[in-house]
Amino acid sequence: MVDGKGEIPYVIDGRKVVARSGSGLCWRTGYWSPAAASTAMAGEFPAGCACDGDIVPKDKCEAPKPMAAAPAPMPAPAPAPAPAPAPVPKAVSLGATAQFDFDKSVLKPEGKAAIDAEVVNRLGGLSSIKSVTVSGHADRIGNAQYNQKLSEKRAEVVKSYLIGQGVDASLIETFGYGKTQPVPGVSCGKMSRKKLIECLGPNRRAVVDVKGMSN
């Protein structure tokens, strides 16, 4: 039992422990000092802890308190589910054709039915409407100027019908093409006037074309 200077502050007996008096007091040597009592170790603690406990600081005479265990780490929060991808709008085109009687611009019931089925009833499936185009056409019978005006009237008649069905008038554009755009494949050669009028029926038409976006 020595201090940092190699000096023994207490008398050591044959058992190599601090010798005590009959009253239990430790025998000090000439090297004793408060500092030596605090630094000369007797096992785990300074010798002064047992002999001069009122001199040696208490913290030197107590076993160090075990360090508190570090708290277990909090589990990482589960990642938030990825948001569902936004629907990508796609371009949609709706179309319908209404036919007219010869030299007439009155929309027939079957023409209204075609427009309702192919256009009006399907507008609710669109997220937005970009444009509504109505093009009027005539057959080849008659002069170009007359047929041009007739085709324009047919387009306007269909426009009015669409507006009546709730289509925004500001979206509708009309065009008349007279007899300049006959239906491909309609070939009517020499025949009586009655049969020619019947043969050219597909050319007397108005075509509705809707451009929009759908989710």
C-alpha positions as CSV (number, residue, x, y, z in Angstrom):
1,M,0.0,0.0,0.0
2,V,1.9,3.1,-1.2
3,D,0.8,6.5,-2.5
4,G,2.0,8.1,-5.7
5,K,5.3,8.9,-4.1
6,G,6.0,5.4,-2.9
7,E,5.3,6.3,0.7
8,I,3.1,4.2,3.1
9,P,0.7,6.3,5.1
10,Y,-0.4,3.5,7.5
11,V,1.3,0.7,9.4
12,I,0.9,-2.7,7.7
13,D,0.8,-5.9,9.8
14,G,1.9,-9.4,8.8
15,R,-1.3,-10.0,7.0
16,K,-0.5,-7.0,4.8
17,V,-3.5,-5.1,6.0
18,V,-3.6,-1.8,7.9
19,A,-2.8,-2.4,11.6
20,R,-5.4,-1.1,14.0
21,S,-5.4,-0.3,17.7
22,G,-7.5,-2.0,20.3
23,S,-10.2,0.6,19.7
24,G,-10.1,0.0,15.9
25,L,-8.1,3.1,14.9
26,C,-5.6,2.8,12.1
27,W,-2.0,3.3,13.0
28,R,-0.5,6.1,10.9
29,T,3.2,6.3,9.8
30,G,5.3,9.4,9.5
31,Y,4.4,9.6,5.9
32,W,0.7,10.1,6.6
33,S,-1.0,13.1,5.2
34,P,-4.5,13.8,4.0
35,A,-3.2,13.5,0.4
36,A,-1.4,10.2,1.1
37,A,-4.5,8.8,2.8
38,S,-6.5,9.6,-0.4
39,T,-4.0,8.2,-2.9
40,A,-2.5,5.1,-1.2
41,M,-4.7,2.3,-2.4
42,A,-5.9,-0.7,-0.3
43,G,-7.6,-2.8,-2.9
44,E,-10.3,-1.1,-4.8
45,F,-10.4,2.1,-2.7
46,P,-7.8,4.4,-1.0
47,A,-6.7,3.2,2.5
48,G,-8.0,6.4,4.0
49,C,-11.6,5.3,3.2
50,A,-11.5,2.8,6.0
51,C,-9.2,4.7,8.4
52,D,-10.0,8.4,7.8
53,G,-13.3,8.5,6.1
54,D,-13.9,12.0,7.3
55,I,-10.9,13.2,5.3
56,V,-11.0,11.3,2.1
57,P,-13.6,12.6,-0.4
58,K,-16.7,10.3,-0.5
59,D,-16.6,10.0,-4.2
60,K,-13.2,8.2,-3.9
61,C,-14.7,5.7,-1.5
62,E,-17.7,4.6,-3.6
63,A,-17.8,2.3,-6.5
64,P,-18.7,4.2,-9.6
65,K,-22.3,4.0,-10.4
66,P,-23.0,1.9,-13.4
67,M,-23.8,3.9,-16.4
68,A,-27.4,3.8,-17.4
69,A,-27.9,1.7,-20.5
70,A,-28.5,3.8,-23.5
71,P,-32.2,3.7,-24.5
72,A,-33.0,1.4,-27.3
73,P,-33.2,3.3,-30.5
74,M,-36.7,4.1,-31.6
75,P,-37.8,2.0,-34.5
76,A,-37.6,3.8,-37.8
77,P,-41.1,4.9,-38.9
78,A,-42.6,2.9,-41.7
79,P,-42.2,4.7,-45.0
80,A,-45.3,6.4,-46.1
81,P,-47.0,4.6,-49.0
82,A,-46.1,6.1,-52.3
83,P,-49.0,8.2,-53.7
84,A,-50.9,6.6,-56.5
85,P,-49.8,8.0,-59.8
86,A,-52.1,10.7,-61.1
87,P,-54.2,9.5,-64.1
88,V,-52.6,10.6,-67.3
89,P,-55.2,12.4,-69.5
90,K,-55.4,11.0,-73.0
91,A,-56.7,12.6,-76.2
92,V,-60.2,11.5,-77.3
93,S,-62.0,12.1,-80.5
94,L,-65.8,11.6,-80.9
95,G,-67.6,11.8,-84.1
96,A,-71.0,11.4,-85.7
97,T,-72.5,11.9,-89.1
98,A,-76.0,13.1,-89.8
99,Q,-77.5,12.9,-93.3
100,F,-80.0,15.2,-94.9
101,D,-82.6,14.9,-97.6
102,F,-81.9,16.3,-101.0
103,D,-81.9,20.1,-101.1
104,K,-82.8,20.3,-97.3
105,S,-81.1,21.5,-94.2
106,V,-83.6,19.9,-91.7
107,L,-81.9,17.6,-89.2
108,K,-83.8,14.2,-89.4
109,P,-84.6,12.1,-86.4
110,E,-82.0,9.5,-87.3
111,G,-79.4,12.2,-87.6
112,K,-80.3,13.4,-84.1
113,A,-80.1,9.9,-82.8
114,A,-76.6,9.4,-84.3
115,I,-75.4,12.7,-82.7
116,D,-76.9,11.7,-79.3
117,A,-75.4,8.3,-79.3
118,E,-71.9,9.1,-80.6
119,V,-71.3,12.5,-79.2
120,V,-73.8,14.0,-76.7
121,N,-74.2,10.9,-74.5
122,R,-70.4,10.5,-74.3
123,L,-69.4,14.0,-73.4
124,G,-69.8,13.2,-69.7
125,G,-66.8,10.9,-70.0
126,L,-64.5,13.7,-70.9
127,S,-62.5,15.6,-68.4
128,S,-62.3,18.6,-70.8
129,I,-63.4,19.5,-74.2
130,K,-60.9,21.3,-76.5
131,S,-63.1,21.9,-79.5
132,V,-66.3,20.9,-81.3
133,T,-66.2,21.2,-85.1
134,V,-69.2,20.8,-87.4
135,S,-68.6,20.5,-91.1
136,G,-71.5,20.7,-93.6
137,H,-71.4,19.1,-97.0
138,A,-73.6,18.8,-100.1
139,D,-73.8,16.5,-103.1
140,R,-72.6,17.5,-106.6
141,I,-76.1,18.3,-108.0
142,G,-76.5,22.0,-108.4
143,N,-74.0,24.9,-108.7
144,A,-71.1,25.4,-106.4
145,Q,-72.4,28.7,-104.8
146,Y,-75.8,27.2,-103.9
147,N,-74.2,24.0,-102.5
148,Q,-71.8,26.1,-100.4
149,K,-74.6,27.9,-98.7
150,L,-76.6,24.7,-98.3
151,S,-73.6,23.0,-96.6
152,E,-73.2,26.0,-94.2
153,K,-76.9,25.8,-93.3
154,R,-76.6,22.1,-92.5
155,A,-73.6,22.8,-90.2
156,E,-75.5,25.6,-88.4
157,V,-78.5,23.4,-87.9
158,V,-76.4,20.7,-86.2
159,K,-74.7,23.4,-84.1
160,S,-78.1,24.6,-82.9
161,Y,-79.0,21.1,-82.0
162,L,-75.8,20.6,-80.0
163,I,-76.4,23.8,-78.1
164,G,-79.9,22.6,-77.3
165,Q,-78.3,19.4,-75.9
166,G,-76.1,21.4,-73.5
167,V,-72.9,21.8,-75.5
168,D,-71.1,25.1,-74.8
169,A,-71.8,27.3,-77.9
170,S,-68.4,29.0,-77.5
171,L,-66.7,25.7,-78.2
172,I,-68.5,25.0,-81.5
173,E,-67.0,26.0,-84.8
174,T,-68.9,25.4,-88.1
175,F,-67.6,25.1,-91.7
176,G,-69.3,24.6,-95.0
177,Y,-67.5,22.7,-97.8
178,G,-70.2,22.6,-100.4
179,K,-69.6,19.7,-102.8
180,T,-65.8,19.8,-102.5
181,Q,-65.4,16.8,-100.1
182,P,-67.5,13.9,-101.3
183,V,-67.5,10.7,-99.3
184,P,-64.8,8.4,-100.6
185,G,-66.1,5.4,-102.4
186,V,-69.5,7.0,-103.4
187,S,-69.3,6.6,-107.1
188,C,-72.5,7.5,-109.0
189,G,-72.2,7.3,-112.8
190,K,-74.9,8.1,-115.4
191,M,-78.3,7.3,-114.1
192,S,-81.8,8.9,-113.8
193,R,-82.1,12.0,-111.6
194,K,-84.1,10.1,-109.0
195,K,-81.5,7.3,-108.7
196,L,-78.7,9.8,-108.7
197,I,-80.2,11.7,-105.8
198,E,-80.5,8.5,-104.0
199,C,-77.0,7.4,-104.8
200,L,-75.4,10.6,-103.6
201,G,-77.3,10.5,-100.3
202,P,-74.1,9.9,-98.2
203,N,-72.6,13.2,-99.4
204,R,-75.5,15.2,-98.0
205,R,-74.2,15.3,-94.5
206,A,-72.9,17.2,-91.5
207,V,-70.0,15.7,-89.5
208,V,-69.4,16.4,-85.8
209,D,-65.9,16.1,-84.5
210,V,-65.1,16.6,-80.8
211,K,-61.6,16.8,-79.5
212,G,-61.1,16.5,-75.7
213,M,-59.2,14.8,-72.9
214,S,-60.3,11.8,-70.8
215,N,-58.9,10.3,-67.6
